[in-house]
Structures are given as structure tokens and as C-alpha cells.
Amino acid sequence: MLLLVMLGAALGAPSRWLLDQSIQTRWERVFPLGTFTINVTGSFLLGALLGLAAHGTASRELIALAGTGFCGGFTTWSTFGYETIRLTEDGARLQAALNAALSLTVGLLASAAGWWLATR
């Protein structure tokens, strides 16, 4: 199981970096769209995986690899926290508030949507 988690994380972290770089080179605004997109996507994937697991169609091994490993390495809630604080310190309080509110709300909705789709 540990090797599966390690393999998933080894795929998730570089995937996060590549996607963030791709988005940030095209998005020249204050709002951290790369981190937002990554966390919402990861929330959806994890919700779907756990929905499958709850209904017996995803193995423990798949959850270790894709859920704990990949999604754990892919999502970056620590960067979300840092970017929100940085926005506040830079005087972009509206963007900081939007980042916090949208990330949490849309992340939870994405997770619920993934769960819902997986259980249908």
C-alpha cells in the first residue's frame, strides 16, 4: 500500500506543477487560478473515487494509489492558504476573500458532484 501511495504521489505532484505552470503562463491576473483549478479538480476526483469505494466498486489499492497518493500529491491546499495570505498582505483583500470563498465552496461542490456521479 505504501508503494501505491508513493507512486500516486510521484504522479500527482508533477501533474500539479505542470498544470499550474500551464495555467499561470496564460493567466496574468492576481487571482491564483492555477491553484484553484487544481484543488477543484482534485476534490472532484477524490469525491468520485470515494463514491466508488463506498459502493464497493473501487478497491483499497485504487484508493491508495489514486486517492491518497495522486490526489494527495496533486491538490495543494497549503498553497491555497499561502496565496490567500499573500493576497491579503499585498492589499488584494477582495481577491483573497474570493479565493477563500470560491475555493472552499466550489471545492466542496466538486467533491459532492464527483461522489454523486460515481454513485449513479
Secondary structure, DSSP 8 states (H G I E B T S, - for coil): -HHHHHHHHHHHHHHHHHHHHHHHTT--SSS-HHHHHHHHHHHHHHHHHHHHHHTT-S-HHHIIIIIIIIIHHH--HHHHHHHHHHHHHTT-HHHHHHHHHHHHHHHHHHHHHHHHHHT-
